[in-house]
Amino acid sequence: MPRSSDTDALPDAVGCLCSDPRGRRDEDLPCDLRDEEETQRFLLRQAGRRVVAADAVISKGGVSERRCFRVMEGVARLVLIDVDGRRQVTRFAFPGDYFGLSRSERELVAEAASHAVLLEFDAGRLQRLSDCNPHLARQLATAMRSNLGQAMEHVVLLGRKTPRQRLAGFLRMLHRQLGLGDVVPVPMPRTDIADYVGLTPETVSRAFADLRQRKVVDHIDRNLLRVDLPALVMIADGGA
């Protein structure tokens, strides 16, 4: 009786995009992932878990950096440091966000803007794994589009003319990422906000005072605001 081939002995590879799926049992590969829930469990198996304190360095960046990260709790910041030492926060990563998927982001310094829990991946391996399964490829493509959208929003924010408009745009972004009803957490310090919106901390403080005087924002406590969202949106879009 003829012996079955190795290929016959394996179950069908659902959604597998590998050119040779016979090798997929040699390591943990995503060839058999059937839905988003399985994909999330697979990603957890690939990741290392890190807990970092506020202001801790996550990655020093540079051309040799090979890691990427996903924020599970807290907020991370990506920082461009000029040759003269000036800092520019280029992006905040919120719970669910990836950072470092692109080479340009891996070259930036990554820090914790607040206490944070992260998943750590090898970026090259993650990309190779995404070539094996459409569910994983779709998740990473969605993350890349989200990162690009945040970058475009940052460019628009920096084009606003007044400190009040820039701060309102930043608070609108926080509301979309973290807000609940008319309450917005502000987990990062004023210096981070200043470095993101392109202002000095003193100017940011004056802009906060201006928004309070207009009754657009009201401090509940040090890291929590209540906002008049329609008024905030109007100012962020260039209104008075």
N, C-alpha and C positions, 0 to 999 in steps of 0.2 A: 504494500500500500504506500503510495507516495507521501512523503513528509510535507506537512504544511509549511509554507514560507513564513518568514518573520512578519511580513506585512499582513498575512491572513490571521496571525495570532493576535493582532492588535485591534482594539475597537476603533470605530470611525473617529477621526479627529474633527470634532464639531467646530467649524469656523477656523480651523488651523490654516495658517498661511505659510507655514514652513515648507521649503522646497523638498525636504526629506523628513517626514514626520516620524520615521522609524526610530530616530535617535532621541525622541522627546522624553523617554522614560529614564534617560541617563541623569537627568537633573530636573529640578522643579521648573517646568515650563508652562506657559499659559495656553497651550494648544487646545485644551478641552474646555476652556471657560465658555459657559453658555449664556450668562447674563451679568448684569452689573453687580449683583450681590456677590457672586463668585469672584468677580474681578477684584472687588474690594478686599475680600479675604485673601486672595492671592497676593495683592500688593502688601498687605500686612506681613505676610510671610517673608517678603523680600526685604523688608525695611529693618533698620536699627532704630531704636527709640531713644530720644534724648530729652532730658528735662534741663532747661536753662533758666538762669535767673535774669531779671531785668538788667539790661545794659551789657550782658555777657556777649562776647564775640562767638558767633556760630561758625563763621568761616572768614578767613582773612582774604579770600579771593585770589585772583591772579590766574595766569594762563595755565598753571598746573592743577587747578582745582577741578576735581572730577565728580564731586558730589552734588546732588540736588536734594531738596527737602519739601516736606508737606507739613503745614501748620495744623496741629490738632486742637491746641488750646493756646490762647494768648495771641500776641502780635509780634511779627518780626519786621525789621526794616532793612532795606538795601541801600547802601551808602556809597557814593562816589566821593573820594577824597582827592582834592587837587594837589598839585606838586607843592603848593604853599600851605597845605594843611587844611584848607577850607573844606567843609563838609556839605554835601547836598544829598538829602534823602530822596532817592528816585522812586521808591515804591514801598508801600506797606503790604505785608502779606498777612491775611486774616485767616481765621479757622476755615479749613478746607482748601486754602490756596496752596499751590506749589510755587517754589521759587528755585532758580538755578537750572531750569530745564534747558534754557538757551545758553550758549557759550558766553554771550555778552553779560548775562546776569551772573554767571559763575565767576566772572572777573571782578565783580563788585564785592565790597565787604558786607557781610551779613551779620546783623546783631539782633539781640532780643530787645524789642521796644517795651515789653512787659515780661513777667514770668511766662514761659512758654513751654509747651510740649510739642516735640517735632518727630516726624518720621524722616529717616535719612536713607537715601538711595545712592547707588552708583549710577550716575546719569547715563553713561554709555550702555551699561547693561539694561537699564530700563528702556532705552530706545530700541535696543536689539529685541527685547522681549515683546515690545509693542508691534514688531514686525510679524510676530507669530499669531496674533489674535486681534480681530477687529474690535472687540469690546475694549481691550486695553488701549489700542490705538486711538479709539474714539475718546476715551477719557483723557488721554494726554493731549490730543488735539484740542479738546474743549478747554483744558487748562491753559494751553498756549494762547488760544483766542482770548480768554479772560485776561491773561497777563497783558496782551497787546491792547485790549480795551482800556485797562487801567493806565497804561502808558499814554494813550491818546488823551484820556481824561486829564492826566497830569499836565500835558502840554496845554490843553485848553484852560486849565486853572491858572497856570503861570501867565497866560495872556490877559487875564483880567486886570483892569487898571488900578483898582483901589484895594488896600488891605482888607477892607470890609468884604468886598466881593470874593477875594481869595479865601478868606477864612470861612465865609459862608459856603463856598464850593467844597472846602475840605470837610466841613461839618455835614454837608449833604452826603458826601461819600461815606463818612462814618455811619450816618443814619442808615444808608442802604446796606452796609456791611454788618452792623452790630445793633442797630436801633430797634426799639420795640415801641410802637405807638408814637408818642411825642417825647420819649426818653432816649437819649443817646449817651452811651458810655464813651469816655475819652481816656483810653488806657495809657496813652503815651504822654511824655512831658512836653511842656511848651517849647523847649528847644527843638524837639523833633518836629513839631508842627511848623516852627519857623524855618527849619532846614528843608521842609517839604514844600512850603508855599513861597519860598524865596524872600522871606522877610527876617528882620531881627526879632529876638524874643520880646523886646520892649514894644515893637510895633504890633506884634501879635497880641500882647496884653492890652494895648490901646484899642485894637479892633474888637477884642472880647468885650471891653467896657462899652464901646460904641453899640454893639449888638444888644448888650444888656439894657442900655439906656433906651433903645428902640423897642424893648420888650420882645425881641426875637429869640433870645436865649435867657435862661435863668439857671443858676447853679443849684442843683440839689445837694451835691457835696463836691469834694475836690475832683472826682473823676466821673461825675454824672451830671448831665445837662437835661433840662426840659426845653424843648424848642417849639416855636411857632413855625411848623414845617412849610406852609404856603409862603409865608414871608421870607423864610430862609431860601427857598427855591427861587423866588423872585429876585432876591439880591444876588444869589449865585449865578443867575442867568444874565446878570448885567443891569438889573434894576437899581433903583435909588437905594 
